[in-house]
Amino acid sequence: MKSAFEKNKNLDFTKNEKISKSNIDYFNLKEDRANEEKQEKFQNFIFVSVAAVSVIAFVAIIYS
């Protein structure tokens, strides 16, 4: 019963750095955050590219 309770308690990576670095959930969490950051950078790049193309197209239409 105690092991089931320990599995369900929240992860705390601030208690002991050695334990947290050997914890597989820590690495999964770190990897997930890295993937989210990559995806966010890609989305920001797409957004800025679309905005720039829209402005250029708008100016081209006005001056044509």
ZATIVO-477979 format. One record per atom (N, C-alpha, C, O, CB): residue number from 1; z, x, y; residue in three letters; atom name. Coordinates in pm, 1 decimal, always signed. Glycine has a CB too. Example, Ala and Ser with C-alpha at 12.3 -4.5 7.8 and 13.67 -1.06 7.14 Angstrom:
ZATIVO-477979
+-----+----------+----------+----------+---------+-------+
! num !        w !        u !        v ! residuo ! atomo !
+-----+----------+----------+----------+---------+-------+
!   1 !   +780.0 !  +1319.0 !   -569.0 !     ALA !     N !
!   1 !   +780.0 !  +1230.0 !   -450.0 !     ALA !    CA !
!   1 !   +780.0 !  +1320.0 !   -330.0 !     ALA !     C !
!   1 !   +846.5 !  +1423.6 !   -331.9 !     ALA !     O !
!   1 !   +904.6 !  +1130.8 !   -447.3 !     ALA !    CB !
!   2 !   +708.0 !  +1285.0 !   -225.0 !     SER !     N !
!   2 !   +714.0 !  +1367.0 !   -106.0 !     SER !    CA !
!   2 !   +787.0 !  +1290.0 !     +3.0 !     SER !     C !
!   2 !   +803.9 !  +1340.9 !   +113.8 !     SER !     O !
!   2 !   +572.5 !  +1408.4 !    -59.8 !     SER !    CB !
+-----+----------+----------+----------+---------+-------+
//
This chain:
ZATIVO-477979
+-----+----------+----------+----------+---------+-------+
! num !        w !        u !        v ! residuo ! atomo !
+-----+----------+----------+----------+---------+-------+
!   1 !     +0.0 !    +82.5 !   -118.6 !     MET !     N !
!   1 !     +0.0 !     +0.0 !     +0.0 !     MET !    CA !
!   1 !     +0.0 !    +87.0 !   +125.1 !     MET !     C !
!   1 !    -64.1 !    +52.8 !   +224.5 !     MET !     O !
!   1 !   +120.2 !    -93.9 !     -0.3 !     MET !    CB !
!   2 !    +69.1 !   +195.4 !   +121.1 !     LYS !     N !
!   2 !    +77.1 !   +282.7 !   +237.7 !     LYS !    CA !
!   2 !    -58.0 !   +346.9 !   +266.3 !     LYS !     C !
!   2 !    -94.7 !   +362.7 !   +382.7 !     LYS !     O !
!   2 !   +183.9 !   +390.6 !   +216.7 !     LYS !    CB !
!   3 !   -132.0 !   +384.0 !   +163.8 !     SER !     N !
!   3 !   -261.0 !   +447.1 !   +186.3 !     SER !    CA !
!   3 !   -359.5 !   +349.4 !   +251.7 !     SER !     C !
!   3 !   -441.1 !   +390.8 !   +333.9 !     SER !     O !
!   3 !   -317.9 !   +499.6 !    +54.1 !     SER !    CB !
!   4 !   -353.1 !   +221.5 !   +216.7 !     ALA !     N !
!   4 !   -439.0 !   +121.6 !   +278.6 !     ALA !    CA !
!   4 !   -405.5 !   +107.3 !   +426.2 !     ALA !     C !
!   4 !   -495.5 !    +91.0 !   +508.5 !     ALA !     O !
!   4 !   -425.1 !    -13.4 !   +207.4 !     ALA !    CB !
!   5 !   -278.4 !   +113.2 !   +460.5 !     PHE !     N !
!   5 !   -237.4 !   +105.2 !   +600.4 !     PHE !    CA !
!   5 !   -286.5 !   +227.3 !   +677.5 !     PHE !     C !
!   5 !   -332.9 !   +214.7 !   +790.8 !     PHE !     O !
!   5 !    -84.4 !    +93.1 !   +611.2 !     PHE !    CB !
!   6 !   -276.5 !   +345.1 !   +616.9 !     GLU !     N !
!   6 !   -319.2 !   +467.5 !   +684.6 !     GLU !    CA !
!   6 !   -470.4 !   +469.5 !   +707.2 !     GLU !     C !
!   6 !   -517.6 !   +524.7 !   +806.7 !     GLU !     O !
!   6 !   -277.0 !   +590.0 !   +603.5 !     GLU !    CB !
!   7 !   -545.1 !   +410.5 !   +616.6 !     LYS !     N !
!   7 !   -690.7 !   +405.5 !   +633.2 !     LYS !    CA !
!   7 !   -729.4 !   +316.6 !   +750.8 !     LYS !     C !
!   7 !   -830.0 !   +342.1 !   +817.1 !     LYS !     O !
!   7 !   -757.8 !   +354.7 !   +504.7 !     LYS !    CB !
!   8 !   -650.5 !   +212.2 !   +777.5 !     ASN !     N !
!   8 !   -686.3 !   +114.9 !   +880.0 !     ASN !    CA !
!   8 !   -631.0 !   +148.1 !  +1018.0 !     ASN !     C !
!   8 !   -665.8 !    +80.1 !  +1114.5 !     ASN !     O !
!   8 !   -638.5 !    -20.3 !   +839.2 !     ASN !    CB !
!   9 !   -548.0 !   +247.7 !  +1031.0 !     LYS !     N !
!   9 !   -493.2 !   +275.4 !  +1164.5 !     LYS !    CA !
!   9 !   -597.0 !   +347.6 !  +1249.4 !     LYS !     C !
!   9 !   -688.2 !   +411.8 !  +1197.4 !     LYS !     O !
!   9 !   -363.5 !   +360.1 !  +1154.7 !     LYS !    CB !
!  10 !   -581.7 !   +335.9 !  +1380.2 !     ASN !     N !
!  10 !   -678.7 !   +391.6 !  +1474.2 !     ASN !    CA !
!  10 !   -681.3 !   +543.5 !  +1466.6 !     ASN !     C !
!  10 !   -580.3 !   +608.1 !  +1438.7 !     ASN !     O !
!  10 !   -646.7 !   +346.9 !  +1616.8 !     ASN !    CB !
!  11 !   -799.1 !   +598.7 !  +1492.1 !     LEU !     N !
!  11 !   -813.6 !   +743.7 !  +1492.4 !     LEU !    CA !
!  11 !   -760.4 !   +798.9 !  +1623.7 !     LEU !     C !
!  11 !   -790.2 !   +746.2 !  +1730.9 !     LEU !     O !
!  11 !   -961.5 !   +785.0 !  +1471.3 !     LEU !    CB !
!  12 !   -681.9 !   +904.8 !  +1614.8 !     ASP !     N !
!  12 !   -630.0 !   +970.5 !  +1733.6 !     ASP !    CA !
!  12 !   -659.9 !  +1118.7 !  +1721.5 !     ASP !     C !
!  12 !   -598.8 !  +1188.3 !  +1640.4 !     ASP !     O !
!  12 !   -477.0 !   +944.6 !  +1751.5 !     ASP !    CB !
!  13 !   -752.9 !  +1166.8 !  +1801.0 !     PHE !     N !
!  13 !   -795.4 !  +1305.0 !  +1791.7 !     PHE !    CA !
!  13 !   -718.7 !  +1396.3 !  +1887.3 !     PHE !     C !
!  13 !   -748.5 !  +1515.2 !  +1898.1 !     PHE !     O !
!  13 !   -943.1 !  +1314.7 !  +1819.2 !     PHE !    CB !
!  14 !   -620.0 !  +1339.8 !  +1956.2 !     THR !     N !
!  14 !   -548.1 !  +1420.4 !  +2054.0 !     THR !    CA !
!  14 !   -419.3 !  +1478.5 !  +1997.6 !     THR !     C !
!  14 !   -358.1 !  +1564.1 !  +2061.4 !     THR !     O !
!  14 !   -517.4 !  +1337.8 !  +2176.1 !     THR !    CB !
!  15 !   -376.4 !  +1433.9 !  +1879.2 !     LYS !     N !
!  15 !   -247.6 !  +1479.7 !  +1825.1 !     LYS !    CA !
!  15 !   -252.3 !  +1625.5 !  +1782.8 !     LYS !     C !
!  15 !   -174.6 !  +1707.8 !  +1831.3 !     LYS !     O !
!  15 !   -206.6 !  +1393.7 !  +1706.6 !     LYS !    CB !
!  16 !   -343.2 !  +1656.7 !  +1692.8 !     ASN !     N !
!  16 !   -347.1 !  +1791.0 !  +1639.0 !     ASN !    CA !
!  16 !   -493.1 !  +1833.4 !  +1626.4 !     ASN !     C !
!  16 !   -569.8 !  +1773.0 !  +1551.5 !     ASN !     O !
!  16 !   -273.8 !  +1798.9 !  +1502.0 !     ASN !    CB !
!  17 !   -530.1 !  +1935.7 !  +1699.0 !     GLU !     N !
!  17 !   -671.4 !  +1975.4 !  +1703.9 !     GLU !    CA !
!  17 !   -722.1 !  +2022.8 !  +1568.4 !     GLU !     C !
!  17 !   -836.6 !  +1994.7 !  +1533.0 !     GLU !     O !
!  17 !   -691.5 !  +2085.3 !  +1807.3 !     GLU !    CB !
!  18 !   -639.8 !  +2094.0 !  +1491.7 !     LYS !     N !
!  18 !   -685.7 !  +2143.0 !  +1361.3 !     LYS !    CA !
!  18 !   -714.2 !  +2027.2 !  +1266.5 !     LYS !     C !
!  18 !   -813.9 !  +2028.9 !  +1194.2 !     LYS !     O !
!  18 !   -581.2 !  +2237.1 !  +1299.4 !     LYS !    CB !
!  19 !   -628.3 !  +1928.3 !  +1266.6 !     ILE !     N !
!  19 !   -649.3 !  +1812.1 !  +1179.8 !     ILE !    CA !
!  19 !   -773.6 !  +1736.2 !  +1224.7 !     ILE !     C !
!  19 !   -853.8 !  +1694.1 !  +1141.4 !     ILE !     O !
!  19 !   -525.2 !  +1718.7 !  +1181.2 !     ILE !    CB !
!  20 !   -790.2 !  +1718.3 !  +1355.7 !     SER !     N !
!  20 !   -902.7 !  +1640.0 !  +1404.6 !     SER !    CA !
!  20 !  -1035.6 !  +1709.4 !  +1377.4 !     SER !     C !
!  20 !  -1135.2 !  +1642.7 !  +1349.3 !     SER !     O !
!  20 !   -887.5 !  +1613.7 !  +1553.3 !     SER !    CB !
!  21 !  -1038.6 !  +1842.6 !  +1385.3 !     LYS !     N !
!  21 !  -1164.8 !  +1912.5 !  +1362.4 !     LYS !    CA !
!  21 !  -1203.8 !  +1913.6 !  +1215.6 !     LYS !     C !
!  21 !  -1321.6 !  +1929.5 !  +1183.6 !     LYS !     O !
!  21 !  -1155.8 !  +2054.5 !  +1413.6 !     LYS !    CB !
!  22 !  -1107.4 !  +1896.9 !  +1125.3 !     SER !     N !
!  22 !  -1140.4 !  +1890.7 !   +983.7 !     SER !    CA !
!  22 !  -1164.0 !  +1747.0 !   +937.5 !     SER !     C !
!  22 !  -1200.5 !  +1723.6 !   +822.3 !     SER !     O !
!  22 !  -1029.5 !  +1954.3 !   +901.6 !     SER !    CB !
!  23 !  -1143.2 !  +1652.2 !  +1026.7 !     ASN !     N !
!  23 !  -1160.8 !  +1511.4 !   +994.2 !     ASN !    CA !
!  23 !  -1308.5 !  +1475.8 !  +1005.4 !     ASN !     C !
!  23 !  -1369.4 !  +1498.7 !  +1109.9 !     ASN !     O !
!  23 !  -1075.0 !  +1421.7 !  +1087.1 !     ASN !    CB !
!  24 !  -1366.5 !  +1420.6 !   +900.6 !     ILE !     N !
!  24 !  -1509.8 !  +1388.4 !   +898.1 !     ILE !    CA !
!  24 !  -1543.4 !  +1281.4 !  +1000.8 !     ILE !     C !
!  24 !  -1654.8 !  +1279.8 !  +1053.0 !     ILE !     O !
!  24 !  -1552.1 !  +1341.8 !   +758.1 !     ILE !    CB !
!  25 !  -1449.8 !  +1192.1 !  +1030.9 !     ASP !     N !
!  25 !  -1474.8 !  +1088.3 !  +1130.8 !     ASP !    CA !
!  25 !  -1492.5 !  +1149.3 !  +1269.5 !     ASP !     C !
!  25 !  -1567.5 !  +1097.2 !  +1352.0 !     ASP !     O !
!  25 !  -1360.0 !   +986.4 !  +1132.1 !     ASP !    CB !
!  26 !  -1423.4 !  +1259.4 !  +1294.5 !     TYR !     N !
!  26 !  -1437.4 !  +1328.6 !  +1422.9 !     TYR !    CA !
!  26 !  -1580.4 !  +1377.6 !  +1440.7 !     TYR !     C !
!  26 !  -1638.7 !  +1361.9 !  +1548.0 !     TYR !     O !
!  26 !  -1338.4 !  +1447.0 !  +1432.7 !     TYR !    CB !
!  27 !  -1636.5 !  +1436.6 !  +1336.7 !     PHE !     N !
!  27 !  -1772.9 !  +1486.5 !  +1345.5 !     PHE !    CA !
!  27 !  -1872.7 !  +1372.1 !  +1356.8 !     PHE !     C !
!  27 !  -1970.6 !  +1382.2 !  +1430.9 !     PHE !     O !
!  27 !  -1805.5 !  +1572.9 !  +1224.5 !     PHE !    CB !
!  28 !  -1848.7 !  +1263.7 !  +1284.1 !     ASN !     N !
!  28 !  -1937.7 !  +1147.7 !  +1294.7 !     ASN !    CA !
!  28 !  -1933.2 !  +1089.4 !  +1434.9 !     ASN !     C !
!  28 !  -2036.5 !  +1051.9 !  +1490.4 !     ASN !     O !
!  28 !  -1899.4 !  +1040.3 !  +1191.6 !     ASN !    CB !
!  29 !  -1813.6 !  +1081.6 !  +1492.0 !     LEU !     N !
!  29 !  -1799.1 !  +1029.2 !  +1626.9 !     LEU !    CA !
!  29 !  -1869.1 !  +1119.0 !  +1727.8 !     LEU !     C !
!  29 !  -1935.6 !  +1071.5 !  +1819.9 !     LEU !     O !
!  29 !  -1651.5 !  +1014.6 !  +1662.8 !     LEU !    CB !
!  30 !  -1853.2 !  +1249.6 !  +1708.9 !     LYS !     N !
!  30 !  -1917.0 !  +1345.6 !  +1798.0 !     LYS !    CA !
!  30 !  -2070.1 !  +1335.5 !  +1787.7 !     LYS !     C !
!  30 !  -2140.8 !  +1340.6 !  +1888.4 !     LYS !     O !
!  30 !  -1870.0 !  +1488.7 !  +1764.7 !     LYS !    CB !
!  31 !  -2118.6 !  +1321.4 !  +1666.0 !     GLU !     N !
!  31 !  -2263.4 !  +1308.9 !  +1643.6 !     GLU !    CA !
!  31 !  -2316.2 !  +1178.9 !  +1703.6 !     GLU !     C !
!  31 !  -2423.6 !  +1177.5 !  +1763.8 !     GLU !     O !
!  31 !  -2295.7 !  +1314.4 !  +1492.6 !     GLU !    CB !
!  32 !  -2241.6 !  +1070.3 !  +1687.7 !     ASP !     N !
!  32 !  -2283.3 !   +942.7 !  +1745.3 !     ASP !    CA !
!  32 !  -2291.5 !   +951.4 !  +1897.0 !     ASP !     C !
!  32 !  -2385.4 !   +900.1 !  +1957.8 !     ASP !     O !
!  32 !  -2186.7 !   +831.3 !  +1704.2 !     ASP !    CB !
!  33 !  -2193.5 !  +1016.3 !  +1957.4 !     ARG !     N !
!  33 !  -2195.5 !  +1030.6 !  +2103.7 !     ARG !    CA !
!  33 !  -2312.1 !  +1117.0 !  +2148.7 !     ARG !     C !
!  33 !  -2374.5 !  +1088.6 !  +2251.0 !     ARG !     O !
!  33 !  -2063.6 !  +1090.9 !  +2153.7 !     ARG !    CB !
!  34 !  -2341.9 !  +1221.1 !  +2074.1 !     ALA !     N !
!  34 !  -2455.7 !  +1307.2 !  +2108.8 !     ALA !    CA !
!  34 !  -2586.0 !  +1228.4 !  +2099.3 !     ALA !     C !
!  34 !  -2673.6 !  +1241.9 !  +2184.8 !     ALA !     O !
!  34 !  -2461.0 !  +1431.3 !  +2016.0 !     ALA !    CB !
!  35 !  -2598.6 !  +1146.4 !  +1995.7 !     ASN !     N !
!  35 !  -2719.3 !  +1064.2 !  +1980.5 !     ASN !    CA !
!  35 !  -2730.8 !   +961.7 !  +2092.8 !     ASN !     C !
!  35 !  -2840.4 !   +935.4 !  +2142.2 !     ASN !     O !
!  35 !  -2718.8 !   +992.9 !  +1844.5 !     ASN !    CB !
!  36 !  -2617.4 !   +903.6 !  +2133.3 !     GLU !     N !
!  36 !  -2619.0 !   +807.8 !  +2242.7 !     GLU !    CA !
!  36 !  -2659.9 !   +875.8 !  +2373.4 !     GLU !     C !
!  36 !  -2734.5 !   +818.5 !  +2452.8 !     GLU !     O !
!  36 !  -2481.4 !   +741.5 !  +2257.6 !     GLU !    CB !
!  37 !  -2611.2 !   +997.7 !  +2395.4 !     GLU !     N !
!  37 !  -2647.8 !  +1070.0 !  +2517.5 !     GLU !    CA !
!  37 !  -2797.1 !  +1101.8 !  +2519.1 !     GLU !     C !
!  37 !  -2861.9 !  +1090.5 !  +2623.2 !     GLU !     O !
!  37 !  -2565.9 !  +1199.7 !  +2529.9 !     GLU !    CB !
!  38 !  -2851.9 !  +1141.5 !  +2404.2 !     LYS !     N !
!  38 !  -2995.5 !  +1170.1 !  +2395.7 !     LYS !    CA !
!  38 !  -3075.8 !  +1043.4 !  +2424.2 !     LYS !     C !
!  38 !  -3174.2 !  +1046.3 !  +2498.0 !     LYS !     O !
!  38 !  -3032.1 !  +1227.0 !  +2256.1 !     LYS !    CB !
!  39 !  -3033.0 !   +933.3 !  +2365.4 !     GLN !     N !
!  39 !  -3104.1 !   +807.1 !  +2384.9 !     GLN !    CA !
!  39 !  -3095.5 !   +763.3 !  +2531.1 !     GLN !     C !
!  39 !  -3193.1 !   +713.1 !  +2586.8 !     GLN !     O !
!  39 !  -3046.6 !   +697.6 !  +2292.4 !     GLN !    CB !
!  40 !  -2979.2 !   +782.2 !  +2593.0 !     GLU !     N !
!  40 !  -2962.4 !   +744.5 !  +2732.8 !     GLU !    CA !
!  40 !  -3051.9 !   +830.2 !  +2823.9 !     GLU !     C !
!  40 !  -3112.0 !   +778.6 !  +2918.1 !     GLU !     O !
!  40 !  -2814.7 !   +758.5 !  +2774.3 !     GLU !    CB !
!  41 !  -3060.4 !   +960.3 !  +2795.8 !     LYS !     N !
!  41 !  -3147.7 !  +1047.5 !  +2874.7 !     LYS !    CA !
!  41 !  -3293.1 !  +1005.9 !  +2860.3 !     LYS !     C !
!  41 !  -3367.4 !  +1005.0 !  +2958.4 !     LYS !     O !
!  41 !  -3130.6 !  +1193.7 !  +2832.2 !     LYS !    CB !
!  42 !  -3334.4 !   +971.4 !  +2738.7 !     PHE !     N !
!  42 !  -3471.4 !   +926.6 !  +2714.4 !     PHE !    CA !
!  42 !  -3500.0 !   +796.5 !  +2789.3 !     PHE !     C !
!  42 !  -3606.4 !   +782.0 !  +2849.5 !     PHE !     O !
!  42 !  -3495.9 !   +907.8 !  +2563.7 !     PHE !    CB !
!  43 !  -3405.9 !   +701.8 !  +2786.0 !     GLN !     N !
!  43 !  -3423.4 !   +574.6 !  +2856.4 !     GLN !    CA !
!  43 !  -3431.0 !   +596.7 !  +3007.6 !     GLN !     C !
!  43 !  -3510.6 !   +532.4 !  +3076.0 !     GLN !     O !
!  43 !  -3308.1 !   +478.3 !  +2822.6 !     GLN !    CB !
!  44 !  -3348.4 !   +687.4 !  +3059.5 !     ASN !     N !
!  44 !  -3353.0 !   +718.1 !  +3202.4 !     ASN !    CA !
!  44 !  -3487.4 !   +779.7 !  +3240.3 !     ASN !     C !
!  44 !  -3543.2 !   +747.1 !  +3345.1 !     ASN !     O !
!  44 !  -3238.5 !   +813.1 !  +3240.7 !     ASN !    CB !
!  45 !  -3539.6 !   +868.3 !  +3155.8 !     PHE !     N !
!  45 !  -3669.9 !   +929.7 !  +3181.0 !     PHE !    CA !
!  45 !  -3779.1 !   +823.5 !  +3184.7 !     PHE !     C !
!  45 !  -3863.8 !   +824.7 !  +3274.1 !     PHE !     O !
!  45 !  -3701.8 !  +1035.1 !  +3073.6 !     PHE !    CB !
!  46 !  -3777.8 !   +731.9 !  +3088.2 !     ILE !     N !
!  46 !  -3877.5 !   +624.1 !  +3083.5 !     ILE !    CA !
!  46 !  -3866.5 !   +537.2 !  +3208.8 !     ILE !     C !
!  46 !  -3967.8 !   +501.8 !  +3269.2 !     ILE !     O !
!  46 !  -3859.0 !   +537.3 !  +2955.6 !     ILE !    CB !
!  47 !  -3744.2 !   +503.2 !  +3247.5 !     PHE !     N !
!  47 !  -3723.0 !   +417.8 !  +3364.3 !     PHE !    CA !
!  47 !  -3775.9 !   +484.5 !  +3490.6 !     PHE !     C !
!  47 !  -3845.0 !   +420.5 !  +3569.8 !     PHE !     O !
!  47 !  -3574.3 !   +384.8 !  +3380.3 !     PHE !    CB !
!  48 !  -3744.5 !   +611.0 !  +3510.3 !     VAL !     N !
!  48 !  -3791.0 !   +683.2 !  +3629.0 !     VAL !    CA !
!  48 !  -3943.3 !   +696.2 !  +3627.1 !     VAL !     C !
!  48 !  -4008.0 !   +683.5 !  +3731.0 !     VAL !     O !
!  48 !  -3725.3 !   +823.0 !  +3637.0 !     VAL !    CB !
!  49 !  -4000.4 !   +721.6 !  +3509.7 !     SER !     N !
!  49 !  -4146.3 !   +732.6 !  +3499.2 !     SER !    CA !
!  49 !  -4213.8 !   +600.7 !  +3535.4 !     SER !     C !
!  49 !  -4311.5 !   +600.1 !  +3610.4 !     SER !     O !
!  49 !  -4187.0 !   +775.2 !  +3357.2 !     SER !    CB !
!  50 !  -4163.9 !   +490.7 !  +3484.1 !     VAL !     N !
!  50 !  -4222.2 !   +359.2 !  +3514.1 !     VAL !    CA !
!  50 !  -4205.7 !   +325.9 !  +3661.7 !     VAL !     C !
!  50 !  -4297.2 !   +271.3 !  +3723.4 !     VAL !     O !
!  50 !  -4156.8 !   +249.5 !  +3427.5 !     VAL !    CB !
!  51 !  -4091.0 !   +358.0 !  +3718.6 !     ALA !     N !
!  51 !  -4069.0 !   +332.1 !  +3860.4 !     ALA !    CA !
!  51 !  -4165.0 !   +414.2 !  +3946.0 !     ALA !     C !
!  51 !  -4221.2 !   +362.6 !  +4042.7 !     ALA !     O !
!  51 !  -3923.8 !   +363.4 !  +3898.7 !     ALA !    CB !
!  52 !  -4184.2 !   +540.8 !  +3911.6 !     ALA !     N !
!  52 !  -4275.7 !   +626.4 !  +3987.9 !     ALA !    CA !
!  52 !  -4418.9 !   +575.9 !  +3977.3 !     ALA !     C !
!  52 !  -4489.9 !   +571.3 !  +4077.7 !     ALA !     O !
!  52 !  -4267.5 !   +771.7 !  +3938.7 !     ALA !    CB !
!  53 !  -4462.0 !   +538.5 !  +3859.1 !     VAL !     N !
!  53 !  -4598.6 !   +485.9 !  +3841.1 !     VAL !    CA !
!  53 !  -4615.0 !   +355.7 !  +3918.8 !     VAL !     C !
!  53 !  -4720.5 !   +331.5 !  +3977.4 !     VAL !     O !
!  53 !  -4629.9 !   +462.9 !  +3690.2 !     VAL !    CB !
!  54 !  -4513.0 !   +272.8 !  +3919.9 !     SER !     N !
!  54 !  -4520.3 !   +146.6 !  +3994.1 !     SER !    CA !
!  54 !  -4535.3 !   +172.2 !  +4143.3 !     SER !     C !
!  54 !  -4616.3 !   +107.1 !  +4209.3 !     SER !     O !
!  54 !  -4395.5 !    +61.3 !  +3967.7 !     SER !    CB !
!  55 !  -4458.8 !   +265.5 !  +4196.9 !     VAL !     N !
!  55 !  -4467.4 !   +296.4 !  +4339.5 !     VAL !    CA !
!  55 !  -4603.8 !   +353.6 !  +4371.8 !     VAL !     C !
!  55 !  -4665.0 !   +314.8 !  +4471.3 !     VAL !     O !
!  55 !  -4356.8 !   +394.7 !  +4381.3 !     VAL !    CB !
!  56 !  -4652.6 !   +445.1 !  +4289.7 !     ILE !     N !
!  56 !  -4785.6 !   +504.9 !  +4312.7 !     ILE !    CA !
!  56 !  -4894.0 !   +398.6 !  +4305.5 !     ILE !     C !
!  56 !  -4986.0 !   +399.5 !  +4387.3 !     ILE !     O !
!  56 !  -4814.3 !   +616.4 !  +4209.4 !     ILE !    CB !
!  57 !  -4885.5 !   +307.4 !  +4210.0 !     ALA !     N !
!  57 !  -4984.4 !   +200.8 !  +4198.1 !     ALA !    CA !
!  57 !  -4978.4 !   +107.5 !  +4318.9 !     ALA !     C !
!  57 !  -5082.2 !    +65.1 !  +4369.8 !     ALA !     O !
!  57 !  -4962.3 !   +121.6 !  +4068.6 !     ALA !    CB !
!  58 !  -4858.7 !    +75.7 !  +4364.3 !     PHE !     N !
!  58 !  -4841.6 !    -12.5 !  +4480.5 !     PHE !    CA !
!  58 !  -4903.6 !    +51.6 !  +4605.0 !     PHE !     C !
!  58 !  -4975.6 !    -14.4 !  +4679.8 !     PHE !     O !
!  58 !  -4691.1 !    -42.9 !  +4504.7 !     PHE !    CB !
!  59 !  -4875.5 !   +179.5 !  +4626.6 !     VAL !     N !
!  59 !  -4931.3 !   +249.0 !  +4741.6 !     VAL !    CA !
!  59 !  -5084.1 !   +258.5 !  +4729.6 !     VAL !     C !
!  59 !  -5154.4 !   +242.2 !  +4829.3 !     VAL !     O !
!  59 !  -4869.2 !   +389.6 !  +4754.5 !     VAL !    CB !
!  60 !  -5134.9 !   +284.1 !  +4611.5 !     ALA !     N !
!  60 !  -5279.0 !   +291.8 !  +4590.2 !     ALA !    CA !
!  60 !  -5346.3 !   +158.1 !  +4618.9 !     ALA !     C !
!  60 !  -5455.2 !   +154.1 !  +4676.1 !     ALA !     O !
!  60 !  -5309.2 !   +336.1 !  +4447.2 !     ALA !    CB !
!  61 !  -5282.3 !    +49.7 !  +4579.6 !     ILE !     N !
!  61 !  -5339.3 !    -84.4 !  +4604.2 !     ILE !    CA !
!  61 !  -5339.6 !   -113.0 !  +4754.1 !     ILE !     C !
!  61 !  -5437.3 !   -167.1 !  +4805.7 !     ILE !     O !
!  61 !  -5258.4 !   -195.0 !  +4527.8 !     ILE !    CB !
!  62 !  -5234.6 !    -78.4 !  +4823.5 !     ILE !     N !
!  62 !  -5225.7 !   -104.0 !  +4967.3 !     ILE !    CA !
!  62 !  -5333.1 !    -25.1 !  +5043.1 !     ILE !     C !
!  62 !  -5399.7 !    -79.4 !  +5131.4 !     ILE !     O !
!  62 !  -5085.1 !    -67.2 !  +5019.8 !     ILE !    CB !
!  63 !  -5349.3 !   +101.0 !  +5008.9 !     TYR !     N !
!  63 !  -5443.4 !   +185.2 !  +5082.5 !     TYR !    CA !
!  63 !  -5588.5 !   +172.2 !  +5035.5 !     TYR !     C !
!  63 !  -5677.2 !   +233.2 !  +5095.3 !     TYR !     O !
!  63 !  -5401.0 !   +328.1 !  +5071.3 !     TYR !    CB !
!  64 !  -5614.4 !    +96.1 !  +4932.3 !     SER !     N !
!  64 !  -5753.5 !    +83.5 !  +4885.6 !     SER !    CA !
!  64 !  -5825.2 !    -31.4 !  +4953.3 !     SER !     C !
!  64 !  -5942.6 !    -55.8 !  +4925.5 !     SER !     O !
!  64 !  -5757.5 !    +64.3 !  +4734.6 !     SER !    CB !
+-----+----------+----------+----------+---------+-------+
//
